[in-house]
Amino acid sequence: MKTPLPFRVMSKVAALSLAAAFSLPAAAQSAGDNIVNVGWFHLYTDDSSEPLRQTFPTPGTNAGSGASVGSADTLGIAFTHFFTDNFAVALDAGIPPEFKLKGEGTLASRGQLGTAKQWSPAIVAKWYFGGANDKWRPFVGLGVTHVWYTSVQLSSSMQALAAPVPGGTASAELSSSWAPVANVGVTYNFNKNWSLGMSLSYIPLDTDAYITGKTAGGTVISRSQTNLTLDPYVTFISLGYKF
């Protein structure tokens, strides 16, 4: 039995429509998409510090003292959700990098003063230029991060300065804070699922350091403090997967 003409026409239209759908480029980043990026964070600090000030037992300033903070590297992870083809919000995190504090000025002879791990997860709103099917998609972003520190350790040379008695020890605390994040970057889309991301962020950031010296029995014999300006620039090179 021969198929009626209307059904033959409808079949051909459906086949053409299906072929056209498969020939369209798959959107690389569009509304509703989620992307996970894994890669390398490099943190370079544009740092400075105030002189070390003793607040107990006798207030005073160690004139000419200072410290510098070295750069750090760590594994970075980012999760991005696209609310439209151009607007997205990203959560940036990763393994906390370890920063090393080095003495400057009158503290230079003491070498490394201590180490600390920095936690700084950030939420960043981003605007992607171009269309969802573009290979190259530059973007700008603005967000906020909450920064705190763990594993704060003073070197033996700094311990000797803060607790200069037999069996004395010293500890340090770094203040936490909120800070804005400015972000620029570009994404290159290999195909509908895989992409390469490159970005640069700037975080205006400082922290107060509090140092306490104690005797072997735990009696406080000194308290000192200073302010460290970190202002890190953070580069992030990563591989992204869309799902």
C-alpha positions in Angstrom: 0.0 0.0 0.0 1.4 3.4 -1.0 1.8 5.9 1.7 -0.5 8.9 1.3 1.1 12.1 0.1 0.5 14.2 3.3 2.3 11.6 5.4 5.2 11.4 2.9 5.6 15.2 3.0 5.5 15.2 6.8 8.1 12.5 7.0 10.4 14.5 4.7 9.9 17.7 6.8 10.7 15.8 10.0 13.8 14.3 8.5 15.0 17.7 7.3 14.3 19.2 10.7 16.2 16.5 12.5 19.2 16.9 10.1 19.1 20.7 10.7 19.1 20.3 14.4 22.2 18.1 14.3 24.0 20.5 12.0 23.6 23.4 14.5 26.7 24.2 16.6 26.3 23.0 20.2 26.3 25.9 22.7 29.5 26.0 24.7 28.1 28.1 27.5 24.4 29.0 27.8 21.7 29.6 30.3 21.4 26.7 32.8 24.8 25.3 32.2 27.2 24.3 35.0 30.9 24.2 34.5 33.6 22.8 36.8 37.2 24.1 36.4 40.3 22.5 38.0 43.7 24.0 37.6 46.6 26.0 39.1 46.3 29.1 41.3 49.4 31.3 41.5 49.3 34.0 44.2 51.7 36.9 43.9 51.6 39.4 46.8 52.2 43.2 46.4 53.0 43.2 50.1 54.2 45.6 52.8 54.1 45.8 56.6 54.1 48.1 59.5 56.9 48.0 62.1 56.5 45.5 64.9 54.9 47.1 67.9 55.1 45.8 71.5 52.0 46.3 73.5 53.0 44.4 76.7 54.8 44.7 79.1 56.2 48.0 77.8 54.6 49.7 74.8 57.1 50.5 72.1 57.9 50.2 68.4 60.7 48.2 66.8 61.8 51.0 64.4 62.9 49.8 61.0 61.4 46.3 61.4 59.3 44.8 58.7 58.3 41.6 56.9 57.6 40.4 53.4 55.3 37.6 52.2 56.4 35.3 49.4 54.3 34.0 46.5 52.4 30.7 46.6 51.0 28.0 44.4 48.1 25.6 44.9 45.4 23.5 43.3 42.3 25.6 42.4 38.7 24.5 41.8 35.8 26.6 40.5 32.1 25.9 40.0 30.2 28.2 37.6 26.5 28.4 36.9 25.2 30.4 33.9 21.9 32.1 34.6 21.8 33.6 31.1 24.1 33.1 28.0 26.2 36.0 29.4 25.7 36.2 33.1 27.2 33.6 35.5 28.1 33.3 39.1 31.3 31.3 40.2 32.4 29.8 43.4 36.2 29.7 43.6 38.0 27.6 46.1 40.9 25.2 46.4 43.6 23.8 48.7 44.7 26.6 51.0 48.2 27.8 49.9 51.0 28.2 52.5 52.6 31.6 52.7 56.1 32.2 54.2 56.9 35.3 56.1 60.4 36.7 55.8 62.1 39.3 58.0 63.0 42.7 56.6 64.9 45.7 58.0 66.0 45.0 61.5 64.4 41.6 61.3 66.2 40.5 58.2 68.9 38.7 60.1 66.2 36.4 61.6 65.4 35.0 58.1 62.0 33.2 57.9 59.7 34.5 60.6 56.8 32.0 60.2 54.3 30.3 57.9 50.5 30.3 57.6 47.9 28.7 55.4 45.3 31.0 53.8 41.7 30.1 53.2 39.9 32.5 50.8 36.8 31.0 49.0 35.2 33.6 46.8 31.9 34.2 45.1 32.2 36.2 41.8 29.5 37.4 39.5 30.8 37.4 35.9 29.7 38.9 32.6 30.8 36.9 29.5 31.0 38.8 26.2 30.0 37.3 22.9 27.6 34.5 22.1 27.0 31.1 23.6 28.7 29.4 20.6 31.8 31.5 20.4 35.2 29.8 20.8 36.7 32.7 22.7 34.7 34.3 25.5 36.3 37.1 27.5 34.8 38.0 30.8 34.9 40.5 33.7 33.8 39.8 37.2 33.3 41.3 40.6 32.8 39.5 43.9 33.7 39.0 47.5 35.9 36.6 49.5 36.2 35.7 53.2 39.8 35.2 54.3 41.1 33.4 57.3 44.3 31.6 58.4 45.2 28.3 59.9 48.4 26.4 60.8 50.1 29.7 61.8 53.6 28.8 63.0 56.5 31.0 64.2 60.1 30.1 63.4 62.6 29.4 66.1 64.2 32.8 65.5 60.9 34.6 66.0 60.2 32.5 69.1 63.5 33.6 70.6 62.6 37.2 69.9 59.1 37.0 71.4 60.0 34.8 74.4 63.7 35.3 75.3 63.7 33.1 78.4 64.7 29.4 78.9 61.9 27.2 77.7 59.9 30.1 76.4 57.5 29.7 73.5 55.6 32.1 71.2 52.4 31.8 69.1 50.8 34.0 66.5 47.3 34.7 65.3 46.2 36.4 62.1 42.9 38.3 61.8 40.2 37.2 59.3 38.4 39.6 57.0 36.1 40.2 54.0 37.6 41.6 50.8 36.4 42.5 47.3 37.6 40.5 44.3 38.1 42.1 40.8 38.4 39.5 38.0 39.2 39.5 34.3 39.8 36.5 32.0 39.0 34.5 28.9 37.6 31.1 28.1 38.5 29.1 25.0 35.9 26.4 24.2 37.4 23.3 22.5 33.9 21.8 22.0 30.5 21.8 23.7 31.9 20.2 26.9 35.6 21.0 27.3 37.2 24.4 27.7 40.4 26.2 28.8 40.2 29.0 31.3 42.7 31.8 32.0 42.0 34.6 34.5 43.6 37.2 36.7 42.1 38.4 40.0 43.1 41.2 42.4 42.2 41.2 46.1 42.9 44.3 48.3 43.7 42.5 51.5 45.5 43.1 54.8 45.6 41.2 58.1 46.6 42.0 61.7 49.2 39.7 63.3 49.2 39.2 67.0 52.2 37.6 68.7 52.3 36.3 72.3 55.3 35.2 74.2 55.1 32.9 77.2 57.3 31.3 79.8 57.7 27.5 80.0 55.0 27.6 82.7 52.5 29.5 80.4 52.9 33.0 81.9 52.5 35.7 79.3 55.7 37.8 79.1 55.2 39.8 75.9 52.6 40.8 73.4 53.3 42.4 70.0 51.4 43.2 66.8 51.8 44.5 63.3 49.7 44.9 60.2 50.5 43.0 57.0 49.3 44.2 53.6 49.1 41.4 51.1 47.1 42.7 48.1 47.5 39.4 46.1 47.2 39.1 42.3 45.9 35.6 41.6 46.3 33.9 38.2 44.2 30.8 37.5 44.8 28.5 34.5 42.3 25.6 34.4 40.6 22.9 32.4 36.8 23.1 32.4 34.0 20.6 31.9 30.4 21.5 31.3 27.5 19.3 32.4 
